[in-house]
Amino acid sequence: MNERTLHLAHSPDADDAFMFYALAKERIETAGLRFEHVLRDIQTLNEWAREGRMEVTAISVHAYAYVRDRYSILTSGASMGDGYGPLVVSAEPLSPDQLQEVTIAVPGLLTSAYLALKLYLPEARTAVMHFDAILPAVQQKRVPAGLLIHEGQLTHREAGVHSVVDLGRWWKDETGLPLPLGVNAVRRDLPEAVQRQIARILRESIQYSLQHRQEALRYALEFGRGIGQEVAERFVGMYVNEWTVEMGEAGKEAIRLFLRRGAEAGIVPPVGEVDFIE
């Protein structure tokens, strides 16, 4: 039987590595599909998605507003911040009200962290930086404040910076829903049967890792940018959990509301119907 090769793009982070461990190490049956893993930071993946480069890709929920014509969202593989999420930190102690007076380094204009920040603080002044340069820049006072994604949310205290606002906590208080950050998306031009097969395989990969946690964590640690096992376990637990196996109706509603609020604020174009592949 001829195998069909698909490109699977995701970020080089512990949570994504954990999620795709079973696929990367061929621990599950893929029924004639072969996945070539392509690792890039999320802003690059968002930009590539606008060109439709990858058949299957991680994208920011924010970016879906610009790629809806090319991609549908898989209901497995989402990263949801359930009462926690991207974190604004500062070099000197600041109150949330003082944030409008300073420039905030952000990890890309298509990231969900950026959309959440603009919903929280519409007048925010921002400067784009690579996501893993933001914490050192704040620590060294090269920028007054920064928006942290990935494991910086857990390691910022050791860096001696000050927490100003957790956007996931703000969103939960505001809406009662988790903050939708990243999703896996599949290109619409693939046959529907193949799209559903991909959805099943990715779900099985996530379930395998959750069922073989220590094995998958050892692999994920290779992508942790120097973080220890305890931080990696906490970070993976935050973003690979029951929401990731299946986002359910609450997860879908969180995505719809996030994009609707973004459109109402004039930050993203109106999306209309959000298409999900079960």
N, C-alpha and C positions, 0 to 999 in steps of 0.2 A: 504493500500500500504506500503511495506517495505521501510524504509528509508535506504539510503546508507550513512555511516559516512566516511567523508574524513578529514584528518588532514590538517589544514591551518596554516602554520608557518610564522610568521612575527616578526619584531623587536618591542620592547616595547617603541615605540616613538609616539609622538603626531601625526605625519603625517600618520603613519600606522594605528593608532587607529582611526583617523578621517576617513580614507579610508574604514575601515572595520566595522564602527559603525553599519550600517544597518544590517550587518550579525550577529554581536555580540549580537545585541538587537532584532533580528528577526523582522525587519521592512519591509523586502521584501520576496516575494515568492521564495522558493528555489526548488520547484518541485521534492520532493523525495530525495534531498541531504541534509545532515546535516553536518555542519562544526564544528570541534573541534579545537579551537584556541590554538596554541602553540607559546609562546613568548620567543624568545632568541635574543641575539645580532647578528648582521649581519655576523660576522666572524664565529660564531657557525653554523648559517644557511648555509653558504657557505660550511663548512666542512661536514655537514649532507647531503647536496645535492650531494656531491661526492659519498656518500653511497646510495643515492636514498631513504632516510628515509621517507620523507613527500610527500604525493600525490600532494599538492599545496604548494609552498613556495616562499617567497621573497628571491631573491639572488642578489648579485652584478653582474653587467654586466660582470665585469672581470672574475668572477667565471664561467660564462657560457662556457668559453673556455675549462673548465675541466669537465663539466657535460652535454655537448651537446648530448652525447649518451643516457642520461637518461631523459632529460627534453626539452620541447619546451617553447618558450617565449610567454606569453599572450600580446596582443597589448594594453590591459588596465592594469592600475596599475603601470606604470613606473614612476620613479622619475627622472626628467631631470633638470639639472641646466642650465637655459637659460640665459647665461651671468653671472652666479654666481655659486658657488659650494664649494667644499672642500677648506679650507683656511689654508695656512701655516702661523703660528704665531711664534714669538720668544720672549724670555725673555728680551733681549736687542735689540735695533734697529739694523736691518740687511738689507742690500740690497739683491735683488734676487741673485746677483753674489756671495755673501758671503755664500749662503746656502750650497754650496758644501764643505765648510770647517767645518760644524757642523753636529752632529747627529740629525736626525729628528724622533720624536716619531710618529708612524703610527698605525692606528686602525686595522691592520690585513693585511696579505700579499695577500689575495684574494679579498680585497675590491677594488672598482673602484677608490676610492681616491688614493690608493697606485699605481694603474696602471697609473692614470693621473700624479701623481708625477714623476714616472719613465720616462714617455714620456716627461715631461717638463724638468726634470733634471736626465738624465740617470745615472750619477755618484753619485746620492743621497745616503748618508749613513743613514740607518734607524734602529730603534729599535721598536719592537712591544709592544704596551700597549693596555689595554682595552680602548675603545673609550672614556668613560667618565672620565678616569683617566688622559687623555692627557692635558687638559686645566689646572687643578690644578698643574700638574707636571711642566709645563712651567711657570706658575705663581710663583711657589715656587723655580724656577730656578734649579730643579732637572734634567731637560733636557733643552738644549739651544733652541730647536725649536720643534714644534708639528704640526701635520696635523689634523685639526678639521673637524668633520662631525657633522650632526644633529644640535641642537640649539646652540652649541658653536660658530657656524658661526655668530650668532647674538649677543651673550652675551660676546664675548671675550674682548670688549672695557672696560666693567665694571670690568673685571679681571685685567686690567692694562697691558695686553700683547700687542705686536706690530704686526700689520698685515704686512706680507712680500709679499705674492702673492695669488691671488684668481685663482685657477686652472680652474674654470668654465669660468671666464672672459678670461683667456689665451686661452682656447680651442675655445671659440666663435670667438675671434680675428683670431685664426689660421685657423678655418674651416668654420665659418659662421653657425655652428650647435650647438644645445644644447649639454651639456656634459651628456651622459647617465650614470646614477649612479646605480639605483636599478630597478629591474623588478620583476614581478610575473611570476613564471614558473610552468608548469604542467607536471606531469610525463607522459612519452610517452606510458607506458604500460596500461594506462587507455583507454577504448574504445573512439574512435574519437568523438562519439556523446556526451559522458560525458565531454570530454575536451572542446567541444564547449559550452556545458551547463554551465560549470564552468566559461568560458570566459564571457558569457552573465550575469551570476549572479554577478561576481566581478565588471563588468562595471556598473550594476544597483546599486550596493552598493555605488560606488564612486559617481554616479549621484545623488543618494538619499542624500548623505552628502552635496554635493555642493548645492542642492536645499533646504536643511534644515540645513543651515550652523551653526546657533547659537546652536541648539540642539546637533549637532555632535561635535562642538567645546567644549561644556561643558564636554562631554564624553572624548574628546581627552586631555583636561587639566589634567585629572587624570594620564596621562602618560607623563607629561611634565617635570618631574624631578625638580619641584620647580619653573619653569618659570611662569611668570604672563600671563594674558590673551592676552595682546598686543603682547608679543613675540610669544606666541603660535599661534596667528592669522597670524602673519607675516610668521612664519616658515611653517605653514600648507599651506599658500598661495603660498609659494615658490615651494613646492613639491607635492601639490595636486591641479591640475589645468587642463587646456584643454589637455596638454600633457598626463596627467594621465588617463583621460577618454578614449582617443584614440591617440596613438603616431603618427599615420599617416606615410606617406612615409619619411618625414624628420626625424622622430624619428627612424625609421628602418634604414635609411642611417647612422644616427649618431652611432647607435650600430655597424653596419657593419664596419664603418670606425675606430671606437675606437678599436675594436678587430683586425682589419687588421693592424693598426699601432702598436699595441702591439705585433703582430706576427712578423712584419717586424723588430722590435727592439729586437726580441729574448726574450721578456718577457713572452709571452704566446705561446702555441702551435698553429699552423694554425687551424682555425675553419672551413673553408669551408663555405658551405651554412648555414645561420642562419635560423632556423625554427620558424615561428610565427603562433600563433593560433588566428584568428580573433574573 
